[in-house]
């Protein structure tokens, strides 16, 4: 079986020339054979809200998984978010995957502040929110977590699939690895070294086993920033510009935190193959191109890359 291939919808400002072109982008990805289309979430920078984006894509696509990479639940009222996600699960006939995260120190504190949610205990709040969603989708009328507590919950929109859409966790800290194995349905990190990915996945699977879950309960995925080009030096300059525009940091810094690759189709395929050998089964590509037209060109180039075979471990 070959690794599944996904793509993140463009997040740069060019989308505002005609935001509906993002829907065309997702439809085009499906026609090119991508397995999944993903939407990003942040309050730092103007972009189409991810759940609205996936709701727009649901009725015009038929096959692709629709996912968040990643959703930050703290920005939304948790009961309403459960209804929104269940609705997209219905609109897509069960094609939704929800990757969640708790934000990034030094970047997300302001997002929490404007959302009127405390930064403290954010990981416990995240896990409780996911547990609350699952309880609501199952028809439960009360929830008592470590951070969130509700009695007299209203009847909520049930999910399309029993148990709700799969919920993945983004992150590779020791606590994130343990929580992924114990509580989540998938893992979507971006470690810059395949060896780190392999060791992280081993930790996730050990945690799953300790919680009485099978290793297959957690889908191993990878988030990777990609630019296909025959001019590697130019590609790395474009990655540097992309990193500075996105994070305010140079490529040399970001590449020590995230996996990023600029090179020929063969070089990109070789990088993805190393992660497949480390255990990744689903690759989500973020295209490091500045404008929507350039991203559409890259969409076709990445679709033509030979996909590595998954490795059973």
C-alpha positions as CSV (number, residue, x, y, z in Angstrom):
1,X,0.0,0.0,0.0
2,X,1.3,3.5,-0.9
3,X,1.5,6.4,1.5
4,X,-1.6,8.6,1.4
5,X,-1.0,12.1,0.1
6,X,-2.8,15.2,1.2
7,X,-2.4,19.0,0.7
8,X,-3.0,22.0,2.8
9,X,-5.1,24.7,1.3
10,X,-3.3,28.0,0.6
11,X,-3.1,30.4,3.5
12,X,-1.4,33.5,2.0
13,X,-3.1,36.8,1.3
14,X,-3.6,36.1,-2.4
15,X,-6.7,34.0,-1.5
16,X,-8.6,37.2,-0.9
17,X,-8.5,38.1,-4.7
18,X,-11.3,35.5,-4.9
19,X,-11.7,33.2,-1.9
20,X,-13.9,30.9,-3.9
21,X,-10.7,29.8,-5.8
22,X,-9.8,27.9,-2.6
23,X,-12.8,25.7,-3.3
24,X,-11.6,25.2,-6.9
25,X,-8.2,24.3,-5.4
26,X,-9.7,21.5,-3.3
27,X,-11.7,20.2,-6.2
28,X,-8.6,20.2,-8.3
29,X,-6.6,18.3,-5.7
30,X,-9.3,15.6,-5.7
31,X,-9.2,15.3,-9.4
32,X,-5.4,15.0,-9.4
33,X,-5.6,12.0,-7.1
34,X,-4.8,13.5,-3.7
35,X,-6.3,11.6,-0.8
36,X,-7.0,14.5,1.5
37,X,-7.4,18.3,1.6
38,X,-6.7,20.2,4.8
39,X,-7.4,23.7,6.3
40,X,-5.3,25.6,8.8
41,X,-6.5,27.5,11.8
42,X,-5.1,30.7,13.3
43,X,-6.2,34.1,14.5
44,X,-2.8,35.6,13.5
45,X,-3.4,36.7,9.9
46,X,-6.5,37.0,7.7
47,X,-7.7,33.7,6.2
48,X,-10.9,31.8,5.6
49,X,-12.0,30.1,8.8
50,X,-11.2,26.4,8.5
51,X,-14.6,24.9,9.4
52,X,-16.3,27.3,7.0
53,X,-13.8,26.2,4.3
54,X,-14.4,22.5,4.9
55,X,-18.2,23.0,4.9
56,X,-17.8,24.7,1.5
57,X,-15.7,21.8,0.2
58,X,-17.9,19.0,1.5
59,X,-20.7,19.1,-1.1
60,X,-18.4,19.7,-4.1
61,X,-16.0,16.8,-3.4
62,X,-16.8,13.2,-3.3
63,X,-13.8,11.1,-2.2
64,X,-11.1,13.1,-0.4
65,X,-10.7,13.2,3.3
66,X,-11.4,16.8,4.6
67,X,-9.2,17.7,7.6
68,X,-8.0,20.4,9.9
69,X,-4.2,20.8,10.3
70,X,-4.6,21.9,12.9
71,X,-7.7,23.2,14.6
72,X,-7.2,25.1,17.9
73,X,-10.4,24.3,19.8
74,X,-9.7,26.9,22.5
75,X,-10.8,29.6,20.1
76,X,-14.3,28.2,20.0
77,X,-17.1,27.5,22.5
78,X,-16.8,23.7,22.9
79,X,-20.5,22.8,22.7
80,X,-21.0,24.8,19.5
81,X,-17.8,23.4,18.0
82,X,-19.1,19.9,18.5
83,X,-22.2,20.8,16.5
84,X,-20.1,22.4,13.8
85,X,-17.9,19.4,13.4
86,X,-20.8,16.9,13.4
87,X,-22.5,19.0,10.7
88,X,-19.4,18.9,8.5
89,X,-19.2,15.1,9.2
90,X,-22.7,14.8,7.8
91,X,-22.2,17.2,4.9
92,X,-19.1,15.2,3.8
93,X,-20.8,11.8,4.5
94,X,-18.1,10.8,7.0
95,X,-15.0,12.2,5.3
96,X,-13.9,14.5,8.2
97,X,-10.7,14.2,10.2
98,X,-10.0,16.7,13.0
99,X,-6.4,17.4,13.9
100,X,-6.2,19.5,17.0
101,X,-3.5,21.4,18.9
102,X,-3.0,23.7,21.9
103,X,-1.0,26.5,20.2
104,X,2.6,27.5,20.3
105,X,4.4,29.3,23.1
106,X,5.5,32.8,22.1
107,X,2.9,32.9,19.4
108,X,-0.5,31.8,20.5
109,X,-0.8,33.6,23.9
110,X,-2.4,36.6,22.2
111,X,-4.9,34.2,20.4
112,X,-5.9,32.8,23.7
113,X,-6.3,36.2,25.2
114,X,-8.6,37.5,22.5
115,X,-10.6,34.3,22.8
116,X,-11.0,34.9,26.6
117,X,-9.5,31.5,27.4
118,X,-6.6,31.2,29.9
119,X,-3.3,30.0,28.5
120,X,-2.7,28.0,31.7
121,X,-3.9,24.3,31.6
122,X,-4.3,24.5,27.9
123,X,-3.4,20.8,27.3
124,X,-5.9,19.6,29.9
125,X,-8.5,22.0,28.3
126,X,-7.7,20.5,24.9
127,X,-8.1,16.9,26.0
128,X,-11.3,17.7,27.9
129,X,-12.7,19.5,24.8
130,X,-12.1,16.4,22.7
131,X,-13.7,14.2,25.3
132,X,-16.7,16.5,25.6
133,X,-17.2,16.4,21.8
134,X,-17.2,12.6,21.9
135,X,-19.7,12.6,24.8
136,X,-22.0,15.0,22.9
137,X,-21.8,13.0,19.7
138,X,-22.8,9.9,21.7
139,X,-25.8,11.7,23.2
140,X,-24.6,12.1,26.7
141,X,-26.1,15.0,28.8
142,X,-23.4,15.7,31.3
143,X,-19.6,15.9,31.2
144,X,-17.1,16.1,34.1
145,X,-13.5,16.6,33.1
146,X,-10.5,18.0,34.8
147,X,-11.0,21.5,33.3
148,X,-14.5,21.5,31.7
149,X,-17.6,20.5,33.5
150,X,-21.2,20.6,32.3
151,X,-24.5,19.4,33.7
152,X,-27.8,19.5,31.7
153,X,-26.2,19.5,28.3
154,X,-28.7,20.0,25.5
155,X,-29.4,17.4,22.9
156,X,-26.6,17.8,20.4
157,X,-26.2,17.0,16.7
158,X,-25.0,13.4,16.4
159,X,-22.0,12.7,14.3
160,X,-22.4,10.9,10.9
161,X,-20.2,8.1,12.1
162,X,-20.7,6.4,15.5
163,X,-18.1,7.8,17.8
164,X,-17.5,10.9,15.7
165,X,-14.9,11.8,13.2
166,X,-11.3,10.6,13.9
167,X,-9.4,13.2,16.1
168,X,-5.7,13.5,15.6
169,X,-3.1,15.4,17.7
170,X,-0.4,17.6,16.3
171,X,2.8,17.8,18.4
172,X,5.8,15.8,19.4
173,X,6.6,16.8,22.9
174,X,6.9,13.9,25.4
175,X,3.5,14.7,26.9
176,X,2.0,15.0,23.4
177,X,3.3,11.6,22.4
178,X,1.9,10.0,25.5
179,X,-1.5,11.7,25.1
180,X,-1.7,10.7,21.5
181,X,-1.2,7.1,22.2
182,X,-3.7,7.2,25.1
183,X,-6.5,9.4,23.7
184,X,-6.3,10.2,20.0
185,X,-6.9,8.5,16.7
186,X,-3.9,9.9,14.8
187,X,-0.6,11.7,15.0
188,X,0.4,14.7,12.8
189,X,3.8,16.1,13.7
190,X,6.5,17.7,11.6
191,X,9.9,16.6,13.0
192,X,12.9,17.6,10.9
193,X,14.6,14.2,11.2
194,X,13.0,10.9,10.2
195,X,14.8,9.2,13.1
196,X,12.9,11.5,15.5
197,X,9.7,10.6,13.8
198,X,10.5,6.9,14.1
199,X,11.3,7.2,17.9
200,X,8.2,9.4,18.4
201,X,5.9,6.9,16.8
202,X,7.4,4.1,18.9
203,X,6.6,6.2,22.0
204,X,3.0,6.8,20.7
205,X,2.5,3.1,20.2
206,X,3.9,2.1,23.6
207,X,1.5,4.6,25.2
208,X,-1.4,3.1,23.2
209,X,-0.5,-0.4,24.3
210,X,-0.3,0.7,27.9
211,X,-3.8,2.2,27.6
212,X,-5.1,-1.1,26.2
213,X,-5.4,0.1,22.7
214,X,-4.0,-1.6,19.5
215,X,-1.1,0.1,17.7
216,X,-3.4,0.5,14.6
217,X,-5.7,2.7,16.7
218,X,-3.4,5.7,15.9
219,X,-2.8,6.7,12.3
220,X,0.8,7.9,11.8
221,X,0.9,11.0,9.6
222,X,3.4,13.7,8.7
223,X,3.1,17.4,8.0
224,X,5.8,18.6,5.6
225,X,6.5,21.9,3.8
226,X,7.3,21.2,0.1
227,X,8.5,23.1,-2.9
228,X,9.3,21.2,-6.1
229,X,12.0,22.9,-8.1
230,X,15.1,21.9,-10.2
231,X,17.0,24.9,-8.8
232,X,17.7,23.9,-5.2
233,X,19.4,27.2,-4.3
234,X,16.5,29.2,-5.6
235,X,14.1,26.8,-3.8
236,X,15.8,27.4,-0.5
237,X,15.6,31.2,-1.0
238,X,11.9,30.8,-1.6
239,X,11.6,28.7,1.6
240,X,13.4,31.4,3.5
241,X,11.0,34.0,2.2
242,X,8.1,31.8,3.1
243,X,9.4,31.2,6.6
244,X,10.0,34.9,7.2
245,X,6.5,35.8,5.9
246,X,4.8,33.0,7.9
247,X,6.8,33.0,11.2
248,X,9.0,36.0,11.1
249,X,12.0,33.6,11.3
250,X,14.6,32.6,8.7
251,X,14.6,29.2,7.0
252,X,17.8,28.2,8.8
253,X,15.9,28.4,12.1
254,X,12.6,26.9,11.0
255,X,14.2,23.9,9.4
256,X,15.6,22.8,12.8
257,X,12.0,22.6,14.0
258,X,9.9,21.5,11.0
259,X,10.6,19.2,8.1
260,X,10.9,21.3,4.9
261,X,12.2,20.2,1.5
262,X,12.9,22.1,-1.7
263,X,14.2,20.2,-4.7
264,X,13.4,18.1,-7.7
265,X,10.5,15.6,-7.7
266,X,13.0,12.9,-7.0
267,X,14.5,14.7,-4.1
268,X,11.1,15.4,-2.5
269,X,10.1,11.7,-3.1
270,X,13.4,10.6,-1.4
271,X,12.6,12.7,1.6
272,X,9.0,11.4,1.9
273,X,10.3,7.8,1.5
274,X,12.6,8.2,4.5
275,X,9.6,9.2,6.6
276,X,7.5,6.3,5.2
277,X,10.4,4.0,6.2
278,X,10.1,5.6,9.7
279,X,6.4,4.7,9.8
280,X,4.4,7.6,8.3
281,X,1.3,6.4,6.4
282,X,-0.3,9.8,5.5
283,X,1.6,12.8,4.3
284,X,0.1,16.3,4.4
285,X,2.0,18.8,2.2
286,X,2.1,22.5,2.8
287,X,3.1,24.2,-0.4
288,X,5.8,26.9,0.1
289,X,4.7,29.1,-2.9
290,X,3.8,32.7,-2.5
291,X,0.7,33.0,-4.7
292,X,-2.3,30.9,-5.5
293,X,-1.4,30.4,-9.2
294,X,2.1,29.2,-8.1
295,X,0.5,26.9,-5.6
296,X,-1.7,25.4,-8.4
297,X,1.4,24.7,-10.4
298,X,3.0,23.0,-7.4
299,X,-0.2,21.0,-6.8
300,X,0.3,19.3,-10.1
301,X,4.0,18.7,-9.6
302,X,3.5,17.2,-6.2
303,X,0.7,15.0,-7.5
304,X,3.1,13.4,-9.9
305,X,5.7,12.4,-7.3
306,X,6.1,8.7,-6.8
307,X,4.5,7.8,-3.5
308,X,6.5,5.6,-1.1
309,X,5.1,2.3,0.1
310,X,4.0,2.2,3.7
311,X,6.2,0.1,6.0
312,X,4.5,-2.2,8.5
313,X,6.1,-2.1,12.0
